[in-house]
């Protein structure tokens, strides 16, 4: 009952947020439900396709289920490790809790529930359609869904307890704030390495037995299982037996029942022994990434001479703030992996050199939209949150000798060169791989320049229109309703641009000397797209300027 008193403030806070921002949830909820059903539909189609594979259909689905559960377990453990650092050592309300009459065990158990809930809700939301699809495909009985709930709850608490135990062990040796940076960096390296390994191994070959030496080797590979010591293996064994109509082994039920209980008891003991020492170490100052003074001065001089005193100082500040926040620059590893895999996907396309010329140029044209979407995702993460990143110190900018207009354009000029280089490199390199004709290549280069400018401008404009100067974590800003509206708006804008330019691009590819009427229509359509670009570049920043001036 006393633990409920520790949980109740979070519940009341969530209810108040629902009442205060009801219009946001009214907008977001239908979008989330639509995406959930879309995921369920895709999962059903994918699993039906695998199940129809002769002889090995069930083996493929078993292997896929095993890999999915193993991946979820690893992701949950890493996510719980990061969340445990925040909830157990870095939360603002910890001092209030320790001055209250609650025992350390009660505080720990309440934090265990918070960590489990916050780290698992997203994986449950996006993983549940896949699990339900398995039940529908195999026409599973009620026991499957009951075991699914029971085993999922068990694995959630096992992963959260493992993450907490890892944090307790390392936090007693390393200050928590430094430890968070280490975990963020190591988790970034892990995800990037796993992502690259999985993609370069070309998992689509698993459905092609001809690539293996013999059918027997292929079947033995599919029958191979994970380590029996992993909770994901216990869960997979229970669910798979339910799916095929057999009775699961009792040992796996017992392991799923007693393992989270045992880990919770162990964590309470470890908490009593090491927690307060680790919490006192967490008060140490956080070490930032240091850039040598000489390099910093050179960059500052370049900004001041190129962009002037006012905008140059803003850009210099933006550069220093970006590299001081380890959570920001460490995510560049994900960006690098995304670009590498994106280009690699085009390299392994089954298009023979010199053949399918029209298809290659068509893909090269569609690649403009793909690159634009990647640029918008990067802008949503870094550019959209740049205004909110000023925090409560925004009043210095507001009361300083620089206008809001120059402040926003300084941010635009800081991010635009970096993103336009990334976009141009991608479209040029991929167009070269696809042997795109010169007109398509020129359109891709010009469009990418203006699409990137539009993306950065819209991100700054939307970010300035709905800033959050009180956010604790800057990464949360990009997932807000404003970030969602920005992504939707830019996606619609990108679709309009590609639609307007599709016909003239097709004519330029098809005819070496288009007729006079086609030239006139092409000129009009390209002019329309040019004015749309100008509108998308200047109008959002103007709206953001007015919103910030009205604060």
Buried (B, 14 or more C-beta within 10 A) or exposed (E): EEBEEBBEEBEEEEEEEEEEEEEBEEEBEEEEEEEBEEBBEEBBEBBEEBEEBEEBBBBBBBBBBBBBBBBBBBBBBBBBBBBBBBBBBBBEEBEEBEEEEBEBEBBBBBBBBBBBBBBBEEBBEEBBBBBBBBBEBBEBEEBBBEBBEBBBBBBBBBBBBBBBBBBBEBBBEBBBBBBBBEBBBEBBEEBBEBBBEEBEEEEEEBEEBEEBEEEEEBBEEBEEEBEEEBBBBBBBBBBBBBBEEEEBEEEBBEBBEEBBEEBBEBBBEBBEEBBEEBBEBBEEEBEEEEEEEEEBEEBBEEBBEEBEEBBBBBBBBBBBBBBBBBBBBBBEBBBEBBBBBBBEEBEEEEBEEEEBBEEBBBBBBEBBBBBBBBBBBBBBBBBBBBBBBBBEEBEEBBEEEBEBBBBBBBBBBBBBEBBBEBBBBBBBBBBEBBBBBEBBBEBBBBBBBBBBBBBBBBBBBBBBBBBBBEBEEBEEBBEBBBBBBBBEBBBEBBEBBBEBBBEBBBBBBEEEEBEEEBBEBBEEBBEBBEEBBEEBBBEBBEBBBEBBEEE
